[in-house]
Amino acid sequence: MSAPKSSGGSFAPLAQPVFAVLWAATVLGNTGSFMRDVASSWLMTDLSASPAAVAMVQAAGTLPIFLLAIPAGVLTDILDRRKFLIAVQLLLASVSISLMVLAQTGMLSVSALIGLTFLGGIGAALMGPTWQAIVPELVKREDVKSAVALNSLGINIARSIGPAAGGILLAAFGAGVTYGADVASYLIVIAALIWWPRASRANDALQENFFGAFRAGLRYTRASRPLHVVLLRAAIFFAFASAVWALLPLVARQLLGGDASFYGILLGAVGAGAIAGALVMPKLRARFNADGLLLGAAVITALVMAALSLAPPKWLAILILLFLGGAWITALTTLNGAAQAILPNWVRGRGLAVYLTVFNGAMTAGSLGWGAVGEAVGVPYTLLIGAIGLLFAGLVMHRIKLPSGDADLIASNHWPEPLVAEPVAHDRGPVLILIEYKVEKHHRTAFLHALDQMSEERRRDGAYGWGITEDSADPEKMVEWFMVESWAEHLRQHHRVSQADADLQGKLLGYHIGPDKPVVRHFLTVNRPGRT
C-alpha cells in the first residue's frame, strides 16, 4: 500500500489555519527557550569557571527528559492534550519569571540556576511527546509527513534566531530582559492553544489508564527488536556528540575569547547549518540510505570537534559550526525517522517517548562525563578525545543496520471478536489464549520459525508470557499459548494487530492442515469464593 501523497507539497500544512497558527506560535516559543538557554549557559560561566559546573546546566536541562519522557508519553494518550500543553506552558513561564526576578535582583546562584533549569527540563519532558502526537489532529492525513518536516524546520529556525537574539539581548540589556522575552513567548503559545478549536474527546470503553498504558509501552519496547537497534544507534551517537554541546560555552569564552553575543552567534550558526541541512536532506536521502547518512553525520561532527580543539579564528569557528548544524539535523532526522517508521499508531507516543528518554539520557550522561574529563585534562583534549571516540563508534555502529521501516503498520482489524458465554468484566484477568494448530512433520521447522516471529508480535501487542507445546500422543498437534493481563488488554490486542502482522499470520496458517482454521480458546482466571 503506497503512502498517501501530500495535497500541495512540503508547505501544504501551512495552508491549514490551525496548524499554521500553532506552528508559528511554537517557533516563537522555541525561540524564547533558546534565548533562555543562552542566558543560563553564559551566566553559569560568570558564576563558575568550572567545566563540570558549566556542563551541569546542560545535564540539568536534559535529565528530566530522560526521567519523565515515558510517563509524559502515557499522559499524552490519556489526558486532554490542549489543556495538558497549556499547563506545561504555564510551568515553563513560571520558571523563566523566577530566573528573571533572581537575575534582576542579583540573587541568582549556581544552585538556583541549576535547579530552575531542571524545572524547565521537566516542562520540556512533558511537552515533547505531546507536540509530536497532536500533529495528525492539525492536518489532513496526507499532509502528516510534511507537517512533521515543518516542525523540524521550525525548531531549527528557532535555533538559528534564538541563540543569536539571546546573546544580543544578554550583552545589551542583561539576563533579566532576556528571560522576560522568553516569558512573553510562552504567553503567545498559551494564547494560540486557547484559540485552538479542538474537538471534544470521544468516550472509549477500552481507554487505558496510566499504569496499564505505561506497562503496555514498556512491553512493546522490550519486545521490539527494530526499536532496540534504533535506540542503540542513538545512545552511542549522542553520548559522544554531547561533548561539543556540553563544552561549547567554554569553547566560546576560553578557547576563542568571545563574549555572550559571540556565543549566541555560534549557536545561531549551528541553527543556520541545520536549516541548510534540512533543505538539502531530500537530495541526500536520494543518494544515501539511513546508515550512510548517520555515518556521515558522525564523521562531520567528529571533524568539527577536532577543529574546535585547535582554537581556530572566530570566523572559522562560525563556519565550522555551520557544518555541525547540518550534521546534527541529519542525525536527528535519520534516527527520529527510523523510530517513527517502525512504530504503529497505538504506541507511537510511548515509543517516541522511549526514544527521547534514550536521547536525553545519552546527552545527560555524556554532558556529565565530558565535564569531568574536561576538569581532568582540559577542554581542548576533551574535544579531541570525544572526536576520536565518535569516529570510531560511528564506524563500528555502521555494521548494525537501521531497520528499513517499510512494514505496513496500519491496523488490520482481522481478528474476530472472541466468543463469550456472558459479558466479561474488562478488568478480569489474567487471560490465557490457546491456539491449536495441526502441522505436518516436514513443515515443522519452517512453522516454528514463523511462530517465533509471531511471538514477537504477541509480546509487542500486549502478551507478557508466550510458549508453544505439542501433544504427546500426536506430535503434529501443536498449541501456541500466550497470556494477557486483563480482558480489556486482550480486546485492545485485537485492534493493535497490523497489516504486516496479518501477513505473517497468513503465512503461519499456510502450514496448518485440516478443513477448518486453528481452534482459538480463551481462558479466564476463576474467582474462587473465600480467596482474594
C-alpha positions in Angstrom: 0.0 0.0 0.0 1.6 3.3 -1.1 1.7 6.2 1.3 -0.8 9.0 0.5 0.6 11.9 -1.4 0.7 15.4 0.1 -2.1 17.6 -1.3 0.2 20.5 -2.0 3.9 19.9 -1.4 6.1 20.4 1.6 4.4 23.6 2.8 0.8 22.5 2.3 0.1 22.2 6.0 0.7 25.9 6.4 -2.5 26.5 4.3 -4.5 24.9 7.1 -5.1 27.7 9.7 -4.9 25.7 12.9 -1.6 24.2 12.0 -0.2 27.5 10.7 -1.1 29.4 13.9 0.2 26.7 16.3 3.4 26.2 14.1 4.1 30.0 14.2 3.5 30.1 18.0 5.7 27.1 18.5 8.5 28.8 16.5 8.2 31.8 18.8 8.1 29.7 21.9 11.2 27.7 20.9 13.0 30.9 20.0 12.3 32.2 23.6 13.5 28.9 25.0 16.8 29.1 23.1 17.2 32.7 24.4 16.7 31.5 27.9 19.2 28.6 27.5 21.9 31.0 26.1 21.4 33.3 29.1 21.6 30.4 31.6 24.7 28.9 30.0 26.5 32.2 29.8 25.5 33.2 33.3 27.0 29.9 34.6 30.4 30.9 33.2 30.1 34.1 35.2 29.2 32.2 38.4 31.7 29.4 38.0 34.6 28.8 35.5 34.5 25.0 36.3 33.9 22.8 33.2 31.8 20.4 35.4 29.6 23.3 36.6 29.0 24.6 33.1 28.3 21.1 31.8 25.8 20.7 34.7 23.5 23.2 33.1 23.2 21.0 30.0 22.7 18.0 32.2 20.0 19.7 34.3 18.0 20.5 31.2 18.2 17.0 29.7 18.0 14.8 32.8 14.2 15.4 33.4 13.5 14.4 29.8 15.4 11.2 30.4 13.4 10.5 33.6 10.0 11.7 32.5 9.6 11.2 28.8 7.9 7.8 29.1 5.4 9.0 31.7 4.8 12.0 29.5 4.1 9.8 26.6 1.5 7.9 28.6 -0.1 11.2 29.8 -0.3 12.3 26.2 -2.6 9.4 25.4 -4.9 9.6 28.4 -5.3 13.4 29.0 -6.8 16.3 27.1 -3.8 17.3 25.1 -4.7 21.0 24.8 -5.2 21.5 28.5 -2.1 19.5 29.2 0.0 21.7 26.9 -1.4 24.9 28.4 -0.5 23.6 31.9 3.1 22.8 30.8 3.5 26.3 29.2 2.4 27.9 32.5 5.1 25.8 34.3 7.8 27.0 31.8 6.7 30.6 32.1 6.9 30.4 35.9 10.5 29.1 35.6 11.5 32.0 33.4 9.8 34.5 35.6 11.8 33.1 38.6 15.0 33.4 36.6 14.2 36.9 35.5 13.5 38.1 39.1 16.6 36.4 40.5 18.8 37.8 37.7 17.4 41.3 38.1 18.0 41.3 41.9 21.4 39.8 41.7 20.4 36.8 43.8 20.9 34.1 41.1 23.3 31.4 42.4 24.8 28.3 40.9 22.3 26.0 42.8 19.3 28.2 41.8 20.3 28.3 38.2 20.7 24.5 38.0 17.5 23.9 40.0 15.4 26.1 37.8 17.0 24.7 34.7 15.9 21.3 36.0 12.3 22.5 36.4 12.5 23.8 32.8 13.7 20.4 31.7 10.6 18.9 33.4 8.4 21.1 31.3 10.3 20.1 28.2 9.9 16.5 29.1 6.1 16.8 29.5 5.7 18.8 26.3 7.9 16.9 23.8 5.8 13.8 23.1 2.5 15.8 23.2 3.6 18.2 20.5 4.5 15.3 18.2 1.2 13.5 19.0 -1.1 16.4 18.1 0.2 16.7 14.5 -2.3 14.3 13.0 -5.1 16.3 14.6 -4.0 19.5 12.9 -3.6 18.5 9.3 -5.0 16.2 6.7 -3.7 12.6 6.8 -1.8 13.0 3.5 0.0 16.1 4.9 1.2 14.5 8.2 4.8 13.8 6.9 5.1 17.4 5.6 3.8 18.7 8.9 6.4 16.7 10.8 9.1 18.1 8.5 7.9 21.6 9.0 8.0 21.1 12.8 11.6 20.1 12.5 12.3 23.1 10.2 10.6 25.4 12.8 12.8 24.1 15.6 15.9 24.9 13.6 14.6 28.3 12.6 14.2 29.0 16.3 17.7 27.6 16.9 19.1 29.9 14.3 17.3 33.0 15.6 17.0 32.4 19.4 20.7 32.0 20.4 21.8 35.0 18.4 18.9 37.2 19.7 19.5 35.9 23.2 23.2 36.7 23.1 22.5 40.3 21.8 19.8 40.9 24.4 22.1 39.5 27.1 25.0 41.7 26.1 22.9 44.8 25.6 20.3 44.7 28.4 21.3 41.8 30.7 19.8 38.5 31.7 16.6 39.9 33.2 15.4 41.3 29.8 16.4 38.0 28.1 14.4 35.9 30.5 11.5 38.4 30.1 11.5 37.9 26.4 11.2 34.1 27.0 8.1 34.7 29.3 6.4 36.7 26.5 7.0 33.9 24.1 5.2 31.4 26.4 2.2 33.8 26.6 1.9 33.7 22.8 1.9 29.9 22.8 -0.8 29.8 25.5 -3.0 32.2 23.6 -2.7 30.0 20.4 -3.6 26.9 22.4 -6.6 28.6 23.9 -7.7 29.7 20.4 -7.3 26.2 19.0 -10.9 24.9 18.3 -10.1 21.2 19.3 -13.0 18.7 19.1 -14.1 17.1 22.4 -12.6 13.7 23.0 -14.9 10.7 22.3 -15.5 8.2 25.1 -13.7 4.9 24.6 -14.8 1.9 26.6 -11.2 0.4 26.2 -9.5 3.7 27.2 -6.2 2.8 29.0 -5.4 4.0 32.5 -2.0 5.4 33.3 -0.3 2.3 34.8 -1.8 0.0 32.2 -0.7 2.2 29.3 2.7 2.5 31.0 3.1 -1.3 31.2 1.9 -1.7 27.6 4.5 0.8 26.3 7.3 -1.0 28.2 6.2 -4.4 26.9 6.3 -3.1 23.4 9.7 -1.6 23.8 11.1 -4.7 25.4 9.8 -6.9 22.6 10.6 -4.7 19.5 14.0 -5.7 18.1 13.9 -3.0 15.4 13.4 -0.4 18.1 16.3 -1.8 20.0 18.6 -1.1 17.1 17.4 2.5 16.8 17.9 3.1 20.5 21.4 1.6 20.5 22.5 3.7 17.5 21.0 6.8 19.1 22.6 6.2 22.5 26.1 5.7 21.1 26.0 8.7 18.7 24.6 11.2 21.2 26.8 10.1 24.1 29.9 11.0 22.1 28.4 14.0 20.3 27.2 15.6 23.6 30.8 16.7 24.3 30.6 19.6 21.9 27.3 20.8 23.4 28.4 20.5 27.0 31.6 22.4 26.5 30.6 24.9 23.8 30.2 27.8 26.3 33.8 27.3 27.4 35.0 26.9 23.9 33.4 30.3 23.1 34.9 32.0 26.2 38.2 30.3 26.9 39.4 28.9 23.5 38.0 31.6 21.2 38.0 34.6 23.6 34.4 35.6 22.8 31.6 37.2 24.8 27.9 36.4 25.3 26.9 37.8 21.8 29.6 35.7 20.1 28.4 32.6 21.9 24.9 33.4 20.6 26.3 33.8 17.1 28.0 30.3 17.4 24.7 28.7 18.4 22.9 30.7 15.6 25.5 29.2 13.1 24.5 25.8 14.3 20.8 26.6 13.7 21.5 28.1 10.3 23.5 25.0 9.3 20.6 22.8 10.5 18.2 24.8 8.3 20.5 24.3 5.3 20.9 20.6 6.1 17.1 20.2 6.3 16.7 21.9 2.9 19.2 19.6 1.2 18.0 16.5 3.1 15.7 15.2 0.3 18.7 15.2 -2.1 20.9 13.4 0.4 18.2 10.8 1.1 18.0 10.1 -2.7 21.8 9.3 -2.8 22.4 7.7 0.6 20.5 5.3 2.9 19.9 5.9 6.6 23.1 4.2 7.6 25.2 6.2 5.2 23.6 9.5 6.4 24.3 8.6 10.1 27.9 7.7 9.4 28.4 10.9 7.5 26.9 12.9 10.4 29.3 11.1 12.9 32.3 11.8 10.7 31.5 15.5 10.2 30.7 16.0 13.9 34.0 14.4 14.9 35.9 16.7 12.5 34.2 19.7 13.9 35.1 18.8 17.5 38.7 18.2 16.5 38.9 21.5 14.7 37.4 23.4 17.7 40.0 21.8 19.9 42.7 23.7 17.9 41.2 27.1 18.9 40.6 28.4 15.3 39.9 32.0 14.4 36.4 33.2 15.3 35.3 33.5 11.7 36.5 29.9 11.0 34.7 28.6 14.1 31.4 30.1 12.9 31.9 28.4 9.5 32.8 25.1 11.2 29.6 25.2 13.3 27.5 25.6 10.2 28.7 22.1 9.3 27.9 20.9 12.8 24.3 22.1 12.4 24.0 20.2 9.1 25.4 17.0 10.6 23.3 17.4 13.8 19.9 17.7 11.9 20.9 14.8 9.7 21.5 12.6 12.7 18.3 13.7 14.4 16.0 13.3 11.4 17.5 10.0 10.4 17.2 8.4 13.9 13.8 10.0 14.6 12.5 9.0 11.2 13.7 5.4 11.7 11.8 5.3 15.1 8.7 6.8 13.5 8.7 4.3 10.7 8.7 1.2 12.9 6.1 2.4 15.5 2.4 1.6 15.0 -0.1 4.4 15.8 -1.4 2.9 19.1 2.1 3.1 20.7 3.7 5.9 18.7 3.7 8.4 21.6 5.1 6.0 24.1 7.7 4.6 21.6 8.9 8.1 20.7 9.0 8.9 24.5 11.3 5.9 24.9 13.5 7.3 22.1 13.5 10.7 23.8 14.5 9.0 27.0 17.5 7.3 25.4 18.4 10.5 23.5 18.3 12.7 26.6 19.9 10.1 28.8 22.8 9.8 26.5 23.1 13.6 26.4 22.9 13.9 30.2 25.4 11.1 30.9 27.6 12.5 28.1 27.5 16.0 29.4 28.4 14.9 33.0 31.1 12.6 31.7 32.7 15.1 29.4 32.5 17.8 32.1 34.5 15.5 34.4 37.0 14.8 31.6 37.3 18.5 31.0 38.2 19.1 34.6 40.9 16.4 34.4 42.6 17.1 31.0 41.2 20.5 29.8 38.7 21.5 27.2 40.9 21.0 24.0 41.9 17.5 24.9 38.4 16.6 25.9 37.1 17.6 22.5 39.8 15.7 20.8 39.1 12.5 22.8 35.4 12.9 22.0 36.1 13.3 18.3 38.2 10.1 18.2 35.6 8.2 20.1 32.7 9.4 17.9 34.6 8.5 14.7 35.5 5.0 16.0 31.9 4.4 17.3 30.4 5.6 14.0 32.4 3.1 12.0 31.6 0.2 14.4 27.9 1.0 14.6 27.7 1.3 10.8 27.8 -2.5 10.8 24.5 -2.7 12.8 22.0 -1.6 10.2 19.0 0.6 11.0 15.6 -1.0 10.3 14.1 -0.2 6.8 10.7 0.7 8.3 8.8 -0.5 5.2 6.3 -2.8 7.0 2.6 -1.8 6.8 1.7 -0.9 10.4 -1.9 0.1 9.7 -4.3 -1.8 12.0 -5.8 -4.8 10.1 -8.7 -5.5 12.5 -8.9 -9.0 11.1 -9.2 -10.9 14.4 -12.8 -12.0 15.1 -14.4 -11.0 18.3 -13.8 -13.7 21.0 -16.7 -15.9 21.8 -18.1 -15.5 25.3 -21.0 -17.2 27.1 -21.8 -14.0 29.0 -20.3 -10.4 29.2 -16.8 -10.4 30.7 -15.7 -7.5 33.0 -12.8 -5.6 31.4 -10.6 -5.7 34.5 -10.9 -9.5 34.8 -7.7 -11.4 34.3 -5.2 -12.6 33.5 -6.4 -14.2 30.3 -4.8 -17.3 28.7 -5.3 -17.7 24.9 -4.7 -21.1 23.3 -4.4 -21.6 19.5 -4.3 -25.2 18.3 -2.5 -26.0 15.0 -2.1 -29.2 13.0 1.3 -29.2 11.2 2.8 -31.9 9.1 6.3 -33.1 10.3 8.2 -31.9 7.2 6.8 -28.4 7.7 7.6 -28.3 11.4 10.9 -26.4 11.2 9.5 -23.7 8.9 6.4 -23.4 11.1 8.3 -22.9 14.3 10.5 -20.2 12.6 7.4 -18.3 11.6 5.9 -18.9 15.0 9.0 -17.3 16.6 8.3 -14.2 14.6 4.7 -14.3 15.6 5.7 -14.5 19.3 7.4 -11.1 18.9 4.1 -9.6 17.7 2.2 -11.2 20.6 4.6 -9.7 23.1 4.7 -6.2 21.4 0.9 -6.0 21.4 0.3 -7.0 25.0 1.3 -10.5 25.9 3.5 -10.9 29.0 4.1 -14.7 28.5 4.2 -16.9 25.4 5.0 -20.5 24.6 4.5 -23.5 22.2 3.6 -27.0 23.3 2.9 -30.3 21.4 0.5 -33.2 22.1 2.5 -36.2 23.5 0.0 -38.5 21.7 0.1 -36.6 18.4 3.3 -34.5 17.7 1.6 -32.9 14.7 -0.9 -31.2 17.0 0.7 -28.1 18.5 -0.7 -25.4 20.8 0.5 -21.8 21.0 -0.3 -20.0 24.2 0.1 -16.5 25.5 -1.1 -14.6 28.5 -2.5 -11.1 28.7 -3.0 -9.2 32.0 -6.8 -8.4 31.5 -9.7 -9.0 29.2 -9.7 -5.3 28.2 -6.0 -5.6 27.2 -6.8 -8.6 25.1 -9.6 -6.7 23.3 -7.0 -3.9 22.7 -4.8 -6.6 21.1 -7.5 -7.2 18.5 -7.2 -3.5 17.5 -3.4 -3.4 17.6 -2.6 -6.2 15.1 -1.1 -4.6 11.9 -1.3 -5.5 8.3 2.3 -6.8 8.4 1.3 -9.0 11.4 -1.7 -10.2 9.4 0.5 -11.2 6.5 2.8 -13.1 8.9 -0.2 -14.8 10.4 -1.4 -15.8 6.9 2.0 -17.4 6.3 1.7 -19.2 9.6 -1.8 -20.5 8.7 -0.4 -21.9 5.5 1.3 -24.6 7.4 -1.9 -25.6 9.2 -3.7 -28.6 7.7 -7.3 -29.5 8.0 -10.6 -28.2 6.7 -11.0 -25.6 9.4 -8.9 -22.8 10.8 -6.9 -23.3 14.0 -9.1 -23.5 17.1 -8.8 -20.5 19.4 -9.8 -20.7 23.0 -9.8 -18.0 25.8 -9.5 -19.0 29.4 -10.2 -16.6 32.3 -8.9 -16.8 35.8 -11.6 -18.3 38.1 -12.6 -16.1 41.1 -12.9 -18.7 43.9 -15.1 -17.9 46.9 -13.2 -17.1 50.0 -9.9 -16.3 48.2 -8.5 -12.8 47.3 
